[in-house]
Amino acid sequence: MPSTEELLKRLGVEIDAETLRLALTHRSYAYEHGGLPTNERLEFLGDSILGFSVTDALYRDNPDLPEGELAKRRSAVVSTRALAGVARDLDLGQYILLGQGEKLTNGADKSSILADTVEALIGATYLVNGIETARGMVMRLISPLLADAEALGAGTDWKTSIQELAAARKMGSVEYAVQGSGPDHARTFVATLRIGGTAYGEGTGHSKKEAEQEAAAVSWRQLRSVEPADA
């Protein structure tokens, strides 16, 4: 594992070496090294702090939004997909302690592992520094997501959102062309989204579903940036 100094700098907090190592210890590594403690308890703690911090921010910053819309936006921000994006921006994968099996299947870039580790780091920050520092870190990490109100609404389910947008614009049927490559233990999928026979966004992932969601997200943003011809 590379030096964690750069990671702490990106997070903007101080965490002692022992607690930080625990936050970065995936269960696969712990199992292969004699049953070491894992980051799962810290993940449980961080999940609660994340949820509260996001809920508080959304409530205060959007006084006119109804409960249903607030809940929808919160779900988008705390989703595995959103947290994995935060982790990739931090280049977090290189720091996670993984077992050999996860390493062989590119576990350092699996969205579920990345998202769980972000939550564990939030939990570790709380234990070491207290709630205000933990909340401050959460807000630094997710503020770009909170600022993108339209994407927050769509992000709960990109495939449904692109379907609704295409229907509203009478563009035709939405289809996905998916191709897989690589060995079974490290399969990568590429999805191309077509609407009315025209290709739009492309997405990649370790599953067909993940690749299709990425393609839908790219296409949604692409279409939203261009007004329909009869607008």
Legacy VTK file of the C-alpha trace (Angstrom):
# vtk DataFile Version 3.0
C-alpha trace
ASCII
DATASET POLYDATA
POINTS 231 float
0.000 0.000 0.000
1.390 3.445 -0.911
1.950 6.131 1.723
-1.341 7.391 3.117
-0.107 10.951 3.658
-1.471 12.047 0.298
-4.841 10.423 1.036
-5.143 12.265 4.355
-4.234 15.499 2.592
-7.030 14.947 0.087
-9.479 14.173 2.880
-8.340 17.231 4.821
-8.206 15.420 8.175
-5.769 13.695 10.507
-6.323 10.042 11.401
-3.836 7.986 13.390
-2.122 5.151 11.527
-3.888 2.335 13.391
-7.406 3.690 12.872
-6.694 4.571 9.254
-5.399 1.087 8.542
-8.544 -0.383 10.068
-10.705 1.870 7.884
-8.872 0.587 4.809
-9.000 -3.125 5.740
-11.460 -5.022 3.575
-12.815 -8.301 4.911
-11.039 -10.273 2.174
-7.661 -9.060 3.448
-8.637 -9.650 7.075
-9.697 -13.229 6.308
-6.440 -14.038 4.533
-4.399 -12.653 7.423
-5.771 -14.687 10.279
-9.054 -12.957 10.966
-7.939 -9.374 11.514
-10.566 -6.741 12.389
-12.286 -5.343 9.292
-13.577 -1.884 8.400
-17.213 -3.008 8.554
-17.966 -1.521 11.988
-16.478 1.804 10.902
-18.533 1.576 7.715
-21.697 1.121 9.799
-20.822 4.199 11.851
-19.860 6.296 8.832
-23.065 5.418 7.015
-25.126 7.024 9.791
-22.973 10.171 9.882
-23.117 10.472 6.104
-26.899 10.081 6.046
-27.442 12.655 8.771
-25.007 15.175 7.245
-26.594 14.942 3.805
-30.132 15.095 5.206
-29.285 18.181 7.262
-27.686 19.946 4.280
-30.573 19.164 1.953
-33.158 20.290 4.509
-31.426 23.602 5.208
-30.499 24.422 1.606
-33.853 23.540 0.024
-36.606 25.049 2.196
-39.235 24.721 -0.542
-38.679 21.081 -1.504
-41.232 18.500 -0.299
-40.190 15.479 1.727
-40.381 13.114 -1.244
-37.947 15.152 -3.330
-35.559 15.552 -0.390
-35.571 11.793 0.103
-34.938 11.221 -3.596
-31.946 13.540 -3.600
-30.530 12.037 -0.430
-30.751 8.571 -1.964
-28.801 9.781 -4.983
-26.019 11.354 -2.900
-25.507 8.415 -0.536
-25.855 5.762 -3.242
-23.090 3.279 -3.938
-22.590 4.819 -7.345
-22.175 8.362 -5.994
-19.811 7.324 -3.193
-17.743 5.233 -5.603
-17.352 8.333 -7.752
-16.096 10.250 -4.719
-13.655 7.419 -3.994
-12.316 7.436 -7.546
-11.764 11.194 -7.348
-9.673 10.510 -4.233
-7.842 7.678 -6.002
-8.856 5.617 -2.977
-8.599 2.176 -4.566
-4.812 2.032 -4.341
-4.946 2.383 -0.549
-7.495 -0.338 0.234
-6.121 -3.546 1.748
-7.585 -6.415 -0.272
-7.193 -10.171 -0.332
-5.664 -11.862 -3.354
-9.035 -12.916 -4.729
-10.317 -9.346 -4.768
-7.081 -8.106 -6.277
-7.457 -10.589 -9.146
-11.001 -9.380 -9.828
-10.041 -5.687 -9.765
-11.577 -5.143 -6.350
-9.806 -1.805 -6.008
-12.222 -0.401 -8.603
-15.416 -2.170 -7.511
-18.049 0.390 -6.689
-19.325 -1.500 -3.642
-15.863 -1.771 -2.066
-15.015 1.854 -2.833
-18.303 3.151 -1.412
-18.001 1.058 1.746
-14.461 2.334 2.319
-15.569 5.956 1.995
-18.120 5.306 4.740
-15.457 3.617 6.879
-13.202 6.670 6.510
-16.074 8.904 7.619
-16.523 6.688 10.672
-12.804 6.780 11.424
-12.750 10.567 11.122
-15.607 10.813 13.620
-13.912 8.532 16.154
-10.641 10.432 16.022
-11.805 14.020 15.513
-15.446 14.248 16.546
-18.707 14.947 14.763
-18.023 18.454 13.445
-14.793 17.436 11.701
-16.502 14.360 10.270
-19.422 16.416 8.982
-17.028 18.958 7.511
-15.235 16.232 5.600
-18.521 14.790 4.355
-19.598 18.169 3.031
-16.285 18.715 1.236
-16.594 15.338 -0.434
-20.224 15.536 -1.501
-20.776 19.268 -2.081
-20.268 18.906 -5.874
-23.058 16.319 -5.888
-25.386 18.509 -3.855
-24.758 21.414 -6.233
-25.974 19.410 -9.240
-29.683 19.461 -8.433
-30.927 18.090 -11.758
-28.474 15.207 -11.761
-29.408 14.416 -8.159
-32.990 13.907 -9.189
-32.083 11.720 -12.135
-29.284 9.894 -10.376
-31.552 7.671 -8.317
-32.141 5.646 -11.490
-30.449 6.871 -14.662
-32.131 4.245 -16.846
-35.599 5.359 -15.793
-34.633 9.011 -16.181
-33.343 8.605 -19.737
-36.446 6.571 -20.618
-38.691 9.390 -19.365
-36.657 12.063 -21.156
-36.692 10.172 -24.458
-40.450 9.621 -24.162
-41.087 13.289 -23.378
-39.172 14.299 -26.496
-40.744 11.534 -28.610
-37.301 10.316 -29.682
-38.140 6.634 -30.074
-37.299 3.460 -28.187
-34.302 3.199 -25.842
-31.993 0.229 -26.366
-28.631 -0.882 -24.989
-25.937 -2.724 -26.921
-23.601 -4.411 -24.432
-20.311 -6.163 -25.108
-18.123 -7.971 -22.575
-14.410 -8.625 -22.634
-11.691 -10.080 -20.446
-11.458 -13.287 -18.396
-14.382 -14.449 -16.282
-12.794 -13.292 -13.024
-12.166 -9.752 -14.337
-14.932 -9.190 -16.864
-15.481 -5.659 -18.219
-18.635 -4.559 -20.025
-19.157 -1.663 -22.426
-22.700 -0.450 -23.082
-23.823 1.886 -25.841
-27.220 3.518 -25.503
-29.299 4.056 -28.641
-32.491 6.085 -28.876
-34.531 5.692 -32.039
-31.552 3.929 -33.594
-29.112 6.804 -32.876
-26.132 6.142 -30.599
-25.681 8.452 -27.604
-23.706 7.775 -24.421
-21.337 4.924 -23.681
-20.583 3.406 -20.294
-18.287 0.792 -18.789
-18.569 -1.377 -15.703
-17.890 -4.725 -14.096
-21.469 -5.809 -14.762
-23.964 -5.209 -17.568
-26.191 -3.256 -15.185
-23.367 -0.946 -14.131
-22.340 -0.302 -17.745
-25.926 0.433 -18.782
-26.437 2.851 -15.879
-23.252 4.682 -16.865
-24.372 4.890 -20.488
-27.757 6.210 -19.367
-26.127 8.849 -17.140
-23.849 10.064 -19.942
-26.759 10.185 -22.387
-29.026 12.022 -19.926
-26.455 14.760 -19.386
-25.799 14.930 -23.115
-29.478 15.403 -23.932
-30.125 17.842 -21.088
-27.391 20.107 -22.426
-29.224 20.425 -25.749
-32.733 21.815 -26.026
-35.167 19.845 -28.223
-35.543 21.182 -31.753
-39.120 22.397 -31.223
-38.349 24.125 -27.922
LINES 1 232
231 0 1 2 3 4 5 6 7 8 9 10 11 12 13 14 15 16 17 18 19 20 21 22 23 24 25 26 27 28 29 30 31 32 33 34 35 36 37 38 39 40 41 42 43 44 45 46 47 48 49 50 51 52 53 54 55 56 57 58 59 60 61 62 63 64 65 66 67 68 69 70 71 72 73 74 75 76 77 78 79 80 81 82 83 84 85 86 87 88 89 90 91 92 93 94 95 96 97 98 99 100 101 102 103 104 105 106 107 108 109 110 111 112 113 114 115 116 117 118 119 120 121 122 123 124 125 126 127 128 129 130 131 132 133 134 135 136 137 138 139 140 141 142 143 144 145 146 147 148 149 150 151 152 153 154 155 156 157 158 159 160 161 162 163 164 165 166 167 168 169 170 171 172 173 174 175 176 177 178 179 180 181 182 183 184 185 186 187 188 189 190 191 192 193 194 195 196 197 198 199 200 201 202 203 204 205 206 207 208 209 210 211 212 213 214 215 216 217 218 219 220 221 222 223 224 225 226 227 228 229 230
